[in-house]
Amino acid sequence: MEDCVKLYALSTCIHCKNAKELLDACGVQYDCVHVDKLTGDERREIIEQIKKDNPQCSFPMLIIGSKIIIGFRAEEIREALNL
C-alpha cells in the first residue's frame, strides 16, 4: 500500500476504535490524530482542515490517498486500501 493513510479520531469514540482495529488487522501503517487530545492553535487548525472535507466534523475520518471516508465503513475502507 503506497498511499498515505491518515485517521482523524476521538479517543473516546467506539467507531474510531473500530477503524483503528481494522487498519491494524489489515497491517496498514497509518497516522492517527486524536483531535480531542489536541489543544489551542493546533486543535483549531486541525478542525479547520477537517471541516474542508467534512463540514459536520464527524469521526472517524479517514484519508486514504485521495479518498476520504467519513464514519466507520469497513467495506469502503477495505476497498480504498485495495484489500
Rosetta constraint file for C-alpha pairs under 8 A:
AtomPair CA 1 CA 28 HARMONIC 7.65 0.50
AtomPair CA 1 CA 81 HARMONIC 6.99 0.50
AtomPair CA 3 CA 64 HARMONIC 6.41 0.50
AtomPair CA 3 CA 65 HARMONIC 4.76 0.50
AtomPair CA 4 CA 30 HARMONIC 7.03 0.50
AtomPair CA 4 CA 63 HARMONIC 7.83 0.50
AtomPair CA 4 CA 64 HARMONIC 6.11 0.50
AtomPair CA 4 CA 65 HARMONIC 5.50 0.50
AtomPair CA 5 CA 29 HARMONIC 7.07 0.50
AtomPair CA 5 CA 30 HARMONIC 4.80 0.50
AtomPair CA 5 CA 31 HARMONIC 6.37 0.50
AtomPair CA 5 CA 62 HARMONIC 7.13 0.50
AtomPair CA 5 CA 63 HARMONIC 5.65 0.50
AtomPair CA 5 CA 64 HARMONIC 4.61 0.50
AtomPair CA 5 CA 65 HARMONIC 6.47 0.50
AtomPair CA 6 CA 30 HARMONIC 5.52 0.50
AtomPair CA 6 CA 31 HARMONIC 4.76 0.50
AtomPair CA 6 CA 32 HARMONIC 5.95 0.50
AtomPair CA 6 CA 33 HARMONIC 7.82 0.50
AtomPair CA 6 CA 62 HARMONIC 5.71 0.50
AtomPair CA 6 CA 63 HARMONIC 5.08 0.50
AtomPair CA 6 CA 64 HARMONIC 6.61 0.50
AtomPair CA 7 CA 30 HARMONIC 6.99 0.50
AtomPair CA 7 CA 31 HARMONIC 6.06 0.50
AtomPair CA 7 CA 32 HARMONIC 4.63 0.50
AtomPair CA 7 CA 33 HARMONIC 6.20 0.50
AtomPair CA 7 CA 60 HARMONIC 6.89 0.50
AtomPair CA 7 CA 61 HARMONIC 5.81 0.50
AtomPair CA 7 CA 62 HARMONIC 4.56 0.50
AtomPair CA 7 CA 63 HARMONIC 6.45 0.50
AtomPair CA 8 CA 32 HARMONIC 5.92 0.50
AtomPair CA 8 CA 33 HARMONIC 4.93 0.50
AtomPair CA 8 CA 34 HARMONIC 6.17 0.50
AtomPair CA 8 CA 35 HARMONIC 6.57 0.50
AtomPair CA 8 CA 59 HARMONIC 6.88 0.50
AtomPair CA 8 CA 60 HARMONIC 5.77 0.50
AtomPair CA 8 CA 61 HARMONIC 5.10 0.50
AtomPair CA 8 CA 62 HARMONIC 6.34 0.50
AtomPair CA 9 CA 13 HARMONIC 7.43 0.50
AtomPair CA 9 CA 16 HARMONIC 5.46 0.50
AtomPair CA 9 CA 32 HARMONIC 7.00 0.50
AtomPair CA 9 CA 33 HARMONIC 6.04 0.50
AtomPair CA 9 CA 34 HARMONIC 4.86 0.50
AtomPair CA 9 CA 35 HARMONIC 6.03 0.50
AtomPair CA 9 CA 36 HARMONIC 7.91 0.50
AtomPair CA 9 CA 59 HARMONIC 5.70 0.50
AtomPair CA 9 CA 60 HARMONIC 4.87 0.50
AtomPair CA 9 CA 61 HARMONIC 6.70 0.50
AtomPair CA 10 CA 16 HARMONIC 6.51 0.50
AtomPair CA 10 CA 34 HARMONIC 5.07 0.50
AtomPair CA 10 CA 35 HARMONIC 5.74 0.50
AtomPair CA 10 CA 36 HARMONIC 5.54 0.50
AtomPair CA 10 CA 37 HARMONIC 7.90 0.50
AtomPair CA 10 CA 59 HARMONIC 6.91 0.50
AtomPair CA 10 CA 60 HARMONIC 7.28 0.50
AtomPair CA 11 CA 16 HARMONIC 7.52 0.50
AtomPair CA 11 CA 17 HARMONIC 7.77 0.50
AtomPair CA 11 CA 34 HARMONIC 5.77 0.50
AtomPair CA 11 CA 35 HARMONIC 7.90 0.50
AtomPair CA 11 CA 36 HARMONIC 6.75 0.50
AtomPair CA 11 CA 37 HARMONIC 7.55 0.50
AtomPair CA 13 CA 17 HARMONIC 6.35 0.50
AtomPair CA 13 CA 59 HARMONIC 7.86 0.50
AtomPair CA 14 CA 18 HARMONIC 6.16 0.50
AtomPair CA 15 CA 19 HARMONIC 6.23 0.50
AtomPair CA 15 CA 59 HARMONIC 7.58 0.50
AtomPair CA 15 CA 60 HARMONIC 6.58 0.50
AtomPair CA 15 CA 71 HARMONIC 7.14 0.50
AtomPair CA 15 CA 72 HARMONIC 5.66 0.50
AtomPair CA 16 CA 20 HARMONIC 6.30 0.50
AtomPair CA 16 CA 59 HARMONIC 6.65 0.50
AtomPair CA 16 CA 60 HARMONIC 4.94 0.50
AtomPair CA 16 CA 71 HARMONIC 7.98 0.50
AtomPair CA 16 CA 72 HARMONIC 7.03 0.50
AtomPair CA 17 CA 21 HARMONIC 6.16 0.50
AtomPair CA 18 CA 22 HARMONIC 6.15 0.50
AtomPair CA 18 CA 72 HARMONIC 7.12 0.50
AtomPair CA 19 CA 23 HARMONIC 6.28 0.50
AtomPair CA 19 CA 60 HARMONIC 7.28 0.50
AtomPair CA 19 CA 72 HARMONIC 5.87 0.50
AtomPair CA 19 CA 74 HARMONIC 7.56 0.50
AtomPair CA 20 CA 24 HARMONIC 6.06 0.50
AtomPair CA 21 CA 25 HARMONIC 5.95 0.50
AtomPair CA 22 CA 26 HARMONIC 6.18 0.50
AtomPair CA 22 CA 74 HARMONIC 7.46 0.50
AtomPair CA 23 CA 27 HARMONIC 6.26 0.50
AtomPair CA 23 CA 28 HARMONIC 5.22 0.50
AtomPair CA 23 CA 29 HARMONIC 7.55 0.50
AtomPair CA 23 CA 30 HARMONIC 7.74 0.50
AtomPair CA 24 CA 28 HARMONIC 5.94 0.50
AtomPair CA 24 CA 29 HARMONIC 7.67 0.50
AtomPair CA 34 CA 38 HARMONIC 7.01 0.50
AtomPair CA 35 CA 43 HARMONIC 6.64 0.50
AtomPair CA 35 CA 46 HARMONIC 7.47 0.50
AtomPair CA 35 CA 47 HARMONIC 7.69 0.50
AtomPair CA 36 CA 43 HARMONIC 7.97 0.50
AtomPair CA 38 CA 42 HARMONIC 6.43 0.50
AtomPair CA 38 CA 43 HARMONIC 4.90 0.50
AtomPair CA 39 CA 43 HARMONIC 4.96 0.50
AtomPair CA 39 CA 44 HARMONIC 7.80 0.50
AtomPair CA 40 CA 44 HARMONIC 6.44 0.50
AtomPair CA 41 CA 45 HARMONIC 6.02 0.50
AtomPair CA 42 CA 46 HARMONIC 6.22 0.50
AtomPair CA 43 CA 47 HARMONIC 6.15 0.50
AtomPair CA 44 CA 48 HARMONIC 6.16 0.50
AtomPair CA 45 CA 49 HARMONIC 6.18 0.50
AtomPair CA 46 CA 50 HARMONIC 6.13 0.50
AtomPair CA 47 CA 51 HARMONIC 6.12 0.50
AtomPair CA 47 CA 57 HARMONIC 7.45 0.50
AtomPair CA 48 CA 52 HARMONIC 6.67 0.50
AtomPair CA 49 CA 53 HARMONIC 7.67 0.50
AtomPair CA 50 CA 54 HARMONIC 5.69 0.50
AtomPair CA 50 CA 55 HARMONIC 7.45 0.50
AtomPair CA 50 CA 57 HARMONIC 6.49 0.50
AtomPair CA 51 CA 55 HARMONIC 4.28 0.50
AtomPair CA 51 CA 56 HARMONIC 6.87 0.50
AtomPair CA 51 CA 57 HARMONIC 5.72 0.50
AtomPair CA 53 CA 68 HARMONIC 7.77 0.50
AtomPair CA 54 CA 58 HARMONIC 6.76 0.50
AtomPair CA 54 CA 61 HARMONIC 7.99 0.50
AtomPair CA 54 CA 70 HARMONIC 7.44 0.50
AtomPair CA 58 CA 70 HARMONIC 6.71 0.50
AtomPair CA 58 CA 71 HARMONIC 6.94 0.50
AtomPair CA 59 CA 70 HARMONIC 6.49 0.50
AtomPair CA 59 CA 71 HARMONIC 5.65 0.50
AtomPair CA 60 CA 70 HARMONIC 6.02 0.50
AtomPair CA 60 CA 71 HARMONIC 4.99 0.50
AtomPair CA 60 CA 72 HARMONIC 6.40 0.50
AtomPair CA 61 CA 68 HARMONIC 7.11 0.50
AtomPair CA 61 CA 69 HARMONIC 5.81 0.50
AtomPair CA 61 CA 70 HARMONIC 4.53 0.50
AtomPair CA 61 CA 71 HARMONIC 6.08 0.50
AtomPair CA 62 CA 68 HARMONIC 5.72 0.50
AtomPair CA 62 CA 69 HARMONIC 5.09 0.50
AtomPair CA 62 CA 70 HARMONIC 6.36 0.50
AtomPair CA 63 CA 67 HARMONIC 5.73 0.50
AtomPair CA 63 CA 68 HARMONIC 4.61 0.50
AtomPair CA 63 CA 69 HARMONIC 6.44 0.50
AtomPair CA 64 CA 68 HARMONIC 6.38 0.50
AtomPair CA 64 CA 69 HARMONIC 7.93 0.50
AtomPair CA 64 CA 80 HARMONIC 6.61 0.50
AtomPair CA 64 CA 81 HARMONIC 7.16 0.50
AtomPair CA 67 CA 80 HARMONIC 7.12 0.50
AtomPair CA 69 CA 73 HARMONIC 7.51 0.50
AtomPair CA 69 CA 76 HARMONIC 7.51 0.50
AtomPair CA 69 CA 77 HARMONIC 7.23 0.50
AtomPair CA 73 CA 77 HARMONIC 6.08 0.50
AtomPair CA 74 CA 78 HARMONIC 6.15 0.50
AtomPair CA 75 CA 79 HARMONIC 6.04 0.50
AtomPair CA 76 CA 80 HARMONIC 6.11 0.50
AtomPair CA 77 CA 81 HARMONIC 6.22 0.50
AtomPair CA 78 CA 82 HARMONIC 6.08 0.50
AtomPair CA 78 CA 83 HARMONIC 5.06 0.50
AtomPair CA 79 CA 83 HARMONIC 5.97 0.50
